[in-house]
Amino acid sequence: MGEPTVETPARRIPRGVLPILGILGLVALLVYVFNGRFGQDPRMVDSPLIGQPIGDLTLDYLEQDGAFSFPDQQGTVLVANFFASWCFPCRGEHDDLTSTAAAFADRGVHFVGIVYQDEPAQASAFLDEFGRGVNYSYVVDPQSRAIVELGVFGVPETYIIDADGIIQGKIQGEANAAVLSEALEQVLAGQTPDL
């Protein structure tokens, strides 16, 4: 005769553990998928427009008469930033944009804020709240001409255009002073910003 078998009760997973494990797994998956974008500085991104001329783009000023003509800016490095009053990341980057504009004012660099799908009154209210930059022009794009020509996906987006009117870089998402300054130093030195 064989040895008697002793049955042990099956191990049960305590109630409530499976949902917690499922949630942790989902969080881990989301962290993995979005890790390249969240919690990091914005990066210069590749664009088919890099190396191409800005073109014949003229936009009306937001708060004054007249128009800002990109072709008339030959000899000046331009930083064109698309923003909107309803854009949360635009609020976060605004101080960095205006401080960088002031820091590069005497170096042949000019900043242009282009209102993106927003009412002019709302854009002006945004500037009333967060401040207007020195060495900064603000323009409107009611027919979305600049959006189409530059292939803007959403706000904020920032383009760096060299003194010859050639697009040298694009920052997709919230820009900061360190990334802007480094890119501008490279453009002023005649280099294409690191992507």
N, C-alpha and C positions, 0 to 999 in steps of 0.2 A: 504494500500500500504506500501511496505517496504521502508526502507531507501535507498537513492541512493548510489550506490557503486562507489567508486573513485578508479580508477586504477592508480597504481604507476608504473613507469617504472622498469623493472627488473634490479637488480644490476648486473653490469658487472664488471668482473675482468679486471683491466687495462691491456692493451696490454704489453707484456713482463714480466709479473709477473709469469705466469705459467712456462716458461723456467727457471727462476731463482729459483723458488720453487723446480723444478725437479733437478736442479744441487745441491742445498743445501741438498735435500734428498739423492742424490747419495753420496755426500761427507760424510754425517752423517753415511750412511751405511758402506762406506769404512773405516772410523775412527773406527767404532764399530768392524768390522771384523779384522782389522790389529792392533788394539790397543795393543794386547798382545805381539807384536814383535817390533814395531817401537817406538823410543824415550825412550827405557828402556835399562838398562844394560843387557848384555848377562847373561844367567842363565845356571847353570849346568843343563844338560838335562839327562833324563833317557836313558839308552842304554842297550841292552841285553848283551853287552860285559863287563859291570861293574861287577867286581868281578872275571873276567876271566883273565888268564895269557896273556901277550902280544904275547907270542909264539916266534918261531925261526925266527926272522925278521932281515935280514942284508941288508943294503943299501949302495951303493957307495957314497963316499963324492962328493959334488958338485965341489969343487975347489982344491982338493988335491987327491993324490993317496991313495988307501986303502978303507976300508969299515967300517961303523959304525954298530956294532952288538948289538942289544937290549939285547940278553941273557948275553953278557959280561958285562952288566951294573948293575948286581946284587949288591945291597948295595947302589945304587944311585936312588934317585927319579928323574923321567924323565918327562919333559913336551914336548910332541910331537905336533908340530903345522904344519898343512898343509897350504901352501901358494902358490901364483902364482903372477907373475909380472902384469898380466892383472886384478887382483882382487882388486877392489877399497877398500873394507873393510880391506883387508890385509895391505894396506898402512896406514889406520887409526889405526890399532892395533900394528903396528911394534914397535913404541917407547915404548909402555907399555910392550911388550914382552921383549925387550932388557933391559929395566930398571929393570924389575922384575928378569930377569936372572942374572943381576949384583948384585942385592940386596940379592939373595939367593945363590950366588956362593960359599960361605964358609959354607953352611949348608947342603951339600950333595945333591944338586939339580942341574940337568943339562938340558938345553934346546936343542931340536933338531928341526930344520926347515926342513920339507919335501916338496920338490918341487912337486906341484900338476899339472899334465898335462900341462907342460910348457917346453919350450926349456931351456937347461942349460945356454946358453948365455944370455937369457932374464932374468932368475933368478939372475944371477950374476950382470947384469945391475941394477936390482931392488936393490940388496944389495949395489952396488956402490952408488946409489942415496940415499937410506935410512939408510945405515950403517949396519955393521955386529956387532952382539952382542958378548960380552965377556961371557965366560961360555956357548957357543952356538956352535953346530955343524950344518952344512947344508948338506943335502943329497938329492939324486935324486931317483926317483921311476919310471924308464922308462917302466917297465912292469906292473905298477899299482898294484903291489903285496900288498903294505901297504894299499892302497885304498880299495882293496877287503877284506883283512883280518880284517880291522877295520870298514868296512861298511861306508866309508866316502861318504856323500851326496854331498858335495861341499865345497868350501873354503870361509872363513876360518873355520877350525875346529881344536880344541885343545884337546888333551888327557893327563890326568895326570896318571902316572904309578908309583906305590909305589916301595920301595927299594927291594921288593920281586918279582917284575915283574908283579904285578897284576894291571889291569886297575881300577882306583878308581874314575875317573870322566871324563866327556866330556863337553866341552863348544862348543856349535854350534853357529856360527856367530862370530862377532867381540868381542874379549876378551879385558878386561882392567885390569890395575894393581891391582885394589881393589879386583876384583873377583878372579884373579890368586893368589894373596897373601893370601887371606882368605882360598882358597882351599888348597894351599900348606901348610899353617900352620896346617890345620886339618889333612892332610896326614902325615906330620912330627910328629904329636901328636898321630899317629896310628888310626885316625878316618877316616871314609868315608865322603867326602865333602857333605854338605847339598845340596839336589837336589831342 
